Amino acid sequence: MMIRSRLACFLVLGSVACSSEEQPAAQLPREAGTPDAAVVPHKDAAKDVAKEAAKPPVKDAGREANVNADGAQTDAGSPFPNLLSETGLYSDIVKGTLGTGVRPYEVRYALWSDGAEKKRWVYIPPGEKIDTTDMDFWKYPVGMKAWKEFSRGGKRIETRLQYKSGPNPEDWVMMAYQWRSDGSDADAVPLGVVDASGTTHNIPSAEDCLTCHGNMRDRLLGFNAIQLSHTLPGVKITDLMTENLLTAPPSGPFTLPGTSEENEALGYLHGNCGDCHNRTSGVFVTVDMQLWASTKSLDTVQNMNAYVTAVNQPDPGSSPSTRIAPGDPDHSQVWIRMGEPGSSQMPPVARETIDTVGRAKIRAWIASMPKLTDGGTDAGGAKDGG
């Protein structure tokens, strides 16, 4: 049982490994009431050992899994609950009644996911605090949970769970649940689903989650200082401060600098690109560009990470070869790759369509910058490499 649990943690929290060998959908356990569409393995299925660890645990005959008061799976052989109703999100899943301690929240700068509508919830264990010693990269307490629901045209497709089962980043369990057509529950789909529930929405496999989550210090995305600095409904950073849930609370919410055009563009990069392009990410080893906004440099636009590491900075091996060319979006790799499909697109996963609104924000910001002249600098002090 312990070995099985450790294997599961390796799947969802280790390095992403891909294989051309796919597991047939028929091998996934299915029960009455499972989604209408057949469970189709995601195109990037894991290697054999990872696939074995990802399978929903088989319960002993005649014995149901035990679920504790906050919804956590207590069966030592089960790395995750088989049903969304067992995760603690709802006390009554049919009525939509949230579980005890579960609270909705929204993010200031949402991640584009092909236009899907989203809802988010969080559970912070009683008596625990979020370690905010490093305000840019929070460390979450054991037992913390977060859920995100995806809908298309008002139809619920999936809800994703993140659950921190131990003190280390490697202890996060990540699982997606596909909603049944009757709305009675949602089933774990560890290998993901292509074109789920008759839509073009793809549910990620457990290992696919690591493509983005694995590049953040403590895995959880969206629930952080800048994303919670807003006046939207649900949990905000001011609530966490008032309720004494942060170990090192800030003096107040954080605001990105500049004009509305500038902070909207910088916020978009933070929410859509910064999860991978940050100093704690494995991506940073080969691409030294930081699009994650730091709370320590919000005084001016020119001091922000995105400006310092992208504006008029070379992008080796690319043509054009500048990450962001001031005043010239058509020769800026950041803007160009936001509009490309396939292997060269950015972000590289979780989208099949172009976010035209978000891309327009980046174009407008780049176009607003004064162009550089040979040997000179722009108004913000960026040097011209020509």
C-alpha positions, 0 to 999 in steps of 0.5 A: 500500500505504501509503495502504491502511494509513493508511486502515485506521488511520483506520477503527479509530482515528478518530472513529466515523462511521455510515451507513445504507448497509450493505455486503452480506455477500457482499462480504466475502471468504470461504474454506473453513472460514469460520463456519457463520453468514453474516457479517452487517454490524453495524447501524452500518456505516461510511461507504464509505471506512471500509468499504473500508479495513476489508475484509480485504486481498486477497493476491496470487495464489499468495502467502501473507502473511508472519508474523514470529516473534511473529505480527505481519503483515509484509505492508505491504498488510495492516493486520491478519491475516486469521486469529486463528492469524496474530496470535501468540496461539497457537503451535498454535491447535487445541491451544490452545498459547499463543504465546511471551510470551503470558500470561493475565490477569484484571481485578478489576472485569469489564465486563458483556457480557450474561453472556458468559464471557471469557478475556484474554491479553497480550503485552509485547514483550521489552525494553519497559516500560509507561510508568506516569508517569501511574499512572491512564492507562498508555502502552503500548509499540509491539508490545504486544498484547491479546486477549479471548475471548467464549464463550456456554454454553461455545461460543467465539464471538469473540476480539478483538485489539488491537495497537499498531503505532506510538507513538501512540494512533492506531496501535492496530489493533483487530479481532474474529475469529469462531470457526469451528464446528470450532474450527480457526481464527477469521476476521477480521470487520471489519464485525462480525456480528449474532447470531454463530454462532447466538447473541444475541451481536453481534461489534462492527465495527472502528469500533464498538470506538472507541465505548469504546476511543476515550475512553481515552488509550491505547486499551487497556482493563482492563490498568491499575493498579486492574484488575490489583491483585488475587490472581486467576490470571494477570498482576498488577500485582505481577508487572509490578513484580517483572519491572521492566516499569513505568517508575514502579512503585507501592509496591504494589497499589491497594485501593479504600476503604470497606466491601466494599459501597462498594468493590464499587460503586465498582469496578463503576463504574470497570470498566463506566463509567469507560472513557468517564467519565474526564477524558481522554475526549471524553465529559467535554467535555459530561458532567463526571462521572468514574467512573474511579477515580484511584489518587491519591484512594483514601484515602476514599470521599468523595474518589473521583472517582465520589463527588465528581462524581456524588453529589448532583450535577445531571444537567441535562435529566434527570428526576429530575435528580440523578446519584446522590441519597444514600439514594434510588436510585429518583431517581438517574440513574446507577442508573436508566439502568443498567436502561433499554434502547435509546438512553438505556441505560448503558453505551450499547453492548455490552449488550442485557440488564441486569446485575441483579447489578451494578445491585444493587451500585449500588443498595445503595451509594446506599441506604446513604448518609444522605439529605440535608436541605435546606441540610445535608450528608450524613455524607460532606460532600456538600452538599444543593443544596436 
